[in-house]
Amino acid sequence: MSQPEVVVRPARVADTKPILTLVNELALRQIMLPRSPASVIENIRDFLVAEVDGQLAGCGALAITWTDLGEVRSLAVHPDHQKLGLGRALVDALVADAERLGLPQLFAFTYVPDFFQKMGFAICQHEDLPHKVFNDCMHCPKFLACDEIAMSRVLDASAGPEQTFGKPQRAIPLPQRTAAFVPSQESAVSARPVQATGDSGPSRPNPPAS
Ligand SMILES: CC(C)(COP(=O)(O)OP(=O)(O)OC[C@H]1O[C@@H](n2cnc3c(N)ncnc32)[C@H](O)[C@@H]1OP(=O)(O)O)[C@@H](O)C(=O)NCCC(=O)NCCS
């Protein structure tokens, strides 16, 4: 009997339906989180798929969390094809993609820590991943009772702090108002909106721009 042909390739929009079927059937068994159609379609460029003889048998996504961090998401292999190396092939390809992008660290939230350990990940604390906690976890129904295990893998131990692009709350420099855009006191007074109460008292200038 000939060996099945296994191909790992970037997902296409036509893969949306089989990805959703695979992920959400496994999610029904409470072993991974479900995905909505929109979240797969909008993020289809994050996904890789594994095909066995032309049929989609596995998928996984690399979501960029920050300049120094990426997440392995929605990793799933159809039960008929598990333990045949597809999961490893998908993780290897996602890692290669992360390295191409220059991401020095990956993480995953998972119920299968032993598998991820074999993929070079080690258990970490949710608190070690503040971007994830602030972006996604806060909106998750399981936020106060999360039973997923956080795991991370360093891809480039030499990456320095310059790669982190600031801490989350200081990520984007706030625009500084230049003199040309700071309204003069006169125009600030004339621009003061009319108060709906009908108060016709003396106008006060707007507070100075900080
Ligand atoms: C976890 C999953 C992706 C693994 O895929 P897979 O194709 O079966 O994995 P592979 O065959 O590539 O296995 C690679 C190695 O991990 C081991 N492994 C696979 N599944 C494992 C598990 N559940 N627990 C412990 N080890 C596991 C394999 O034995 C193999 O070890 P080896 O290299 O020493 O021989 C797959 O079982 C799956 O889709 N599970 C349901 C969904 C899920 O839990 N996804 C993870 C969401 S974060």
The ligand as an SDF file (V2000), in Angstrom:
LIG
                    3D

 48 50  0  0  0  0  0  0  0  0999 V2000
   -2.8210   17.7090   20.0570 C   0  0  0  0  0  0  0  0  0  0  0  0
   -2.8450   17.3210   18.5800 C   0  0  0  0  0  0  0  0  0  0  0  0
   -2.8220   18.5740   17.7160 C   0  0  0  0  0  0  0  0  0  0  0  0
   -1.6210   16.4720   18.2780 C   0  0  0  0  0  0  0  0  0  0  0  0
   -1.5900   16.1620   16.8930 O   0  0  0  0  0  0  0  0  0  0  0  0
   -1.0070   14.7820   16.3650 P   0  0  0  0  0  0  0  0  0  0  0  0
   -0.9550   14.8520   14.9070 O   0  0  0  0  0  0  0  0  0  0  0  0
   -1.7760   13.6820   16.9530 O   0  0  0  0  0  0  0  0  0  0  0  0
    0.4640   14.8170   16.9860 O   0  0  0  0  0  0  0  0  0  0  0  0
    1.7670   14.1110   16.3900 P   0  0  0  0  0  0  0  0  0  0  0  0
    1.4130   12.7940   15.8010 O   0  0  0  0  0  0  0  0  0  0  0  0
    2.4740   15.0600   15.5060 O   0  0  0  0  0  0  0  0  0  0  0  0
    2.5990   13.8750   17.7260 O   0  0  0  0  0  0  0  0  0  0  0  0
    3.8660   14.4400   17.9700 C   0  0  0  0  0  0  0  0  0  0  0  0
    4.3430   13.8770   19.2930 C   0  0  0  0  0  0  0  0  0  0  0  0
    3.4440   14.2470   20.3450 O   0  0  0  0  0  0  0  0  0  0  0  0
    2.8780   13.1060   20.9670 C   0  0  0  0  0  0  0  0  0  0  0  0
    1.4800   13.3990   21.2480 N   0  0  0  0  0  0  0  0  0  0  0  0
    0.4850   13.5930   20.3920 C   0  0  0  0  0  0  0  0  0  0  0  0
   -0.6600   13.8470   21.0390 N   0  0  0  0  0  0  0  0  0  0  0  0
   -0.3630   13.8180   22.3490 C   0  0  0  0  0  0  0  0  0  0  0  0
   -1.1340   14.0030   23.5280 C   0  0  0  0  0  0  0  0  0  0  0  0
   -2.4410   14.2690   23.4910 N   0  0  0  0  0  0  0  0  0  0  0  0
   -0.4950   13.9020   24.7010 N   0  0  0  0  0  0  0  0  0  0  0  0
    0.8350   13.6440   24.7650 C   0  0  0  0  0  0  0  0  0  0  0  0
    1.6160   13.4500   23.6800 N   0  0  0  0  0  0  0  0  0  0  0  0
    1.0120   13.5390   22.4870 C   0  0  0  0  0  0  0  0  0  0  0  0
    3.0350   11.9930   19.9620 C   0  0  0  0  0  0  0  0  0  0  0  0
    3.0480   10.7360   20.5970 O   0  0  0  0  0  0  0  0  0  0  0  0
    4.3540   12.3520   19.3200 C   0  0  0  0  0  0  0  0  0  0  0  0
    5.3890   11.9820   20.1960 O   0  0  0  0  0  0  0  0  0  0  0  0
    6.7870   11.3970   19.6170 P   0  0  0  0  0  0  0  0  0  0  0  0
    7.3590   12.4780   18.7420 O   0  0  0  0  0  0  0  0  0  0  0  0
    7.5760   11.1260   20.8470 O   0  0  0  0  0  0  0  0  0  0  0  0
    6.4400   10.1750   18.8360 O   0  0  0  0  0  0  0  0  0  0  0  0
   -4.0850   16.4680   18.2480 C   0  0  0  0  0  0  0  0  0  0  0  0
   -4.1220   15.3580   19.1010 O   0  0  0  0  0  0  0  0  0  0  0  0
   -5.3960   17.2150   18.3710 C   0  0  0  0  0  0  0  0  0  0  0  0
   -5.8470   17.8450   17.4200 O   0  0  0  0  0  0  0  0  0  0  0  0
   -6.0450   17.1470   19.5520 N   0  0  0  0  0  0  0  0  0  0  0  0
   -7.3330   17.7500   19.7610 C   0  0  0  0  0  0  0  0  0  0  0  0
   -7.2890   19.2390   19.7120 C   0  0  0  0  0  0  0  0  0  0  0  0
   -6.2710   19.8160   20.6410 C   0  0  0  0  0  0  0  0  0  0  0  0
   -6.1400   19.4340   21.7860 O   0  0  0  0  0  0  0  0  0  0  0  0
   -5.5330   20.8070   20.1180 N   0  0  0  0  0  0  0  0  0  0  0  0
   -4.5770   21.5880   20.8550 C   0  0  0  0  0  0  0  0  0  0  0  0
   -5.2090   22.9210   21.0960 C   0  0  0  0  0  0  0  0  0  0  0  0
   -4.0820   24.0130   21.8670 S   0  0  0  0  0  0  0  0  0  0  0  0
  1  2  1  0
  2  3  1  0
  2  4  1  0
  2 36  1  0
  4  5  1  0
  5  6  1  0
  6  7  2  0
  6  8  1  0
  6  9  1  0
  9 10  1  0
 10 11  2  0
 10 12  1  0
 10 13  1  0
 13 14  1  0
 14 15  1  0
 15 16  1  0
 15 30  1  0
 16 17  1  0
 17 18  1  0
 17 28  1  0
 18 19  1  0
 18 27  1  0
 19 20  2  0
 20 21  1  0
 21 22  1  0
 21 27  2  0
 22 23  1  0
 22 24  2  0
 24 25  1  0
 25 26  2  0
 26 27  1  0
 28 29  1  0
 28 30  1  0
 30 31  1  0
 31 32  1  0
 32 33  2  0
 32 34  1  0
 32 35  1  0
 36 37  1  0
 36 38  1  0
 38 39  2  0
 38 40  1  0
 40 41  1  0
 41 42  1  0
 42 43  1  0
 43 44  2  0
 43 45  1  0
 45 46  1  0
 46 47  1  0
 47 48  1  0
M  END
$$$$
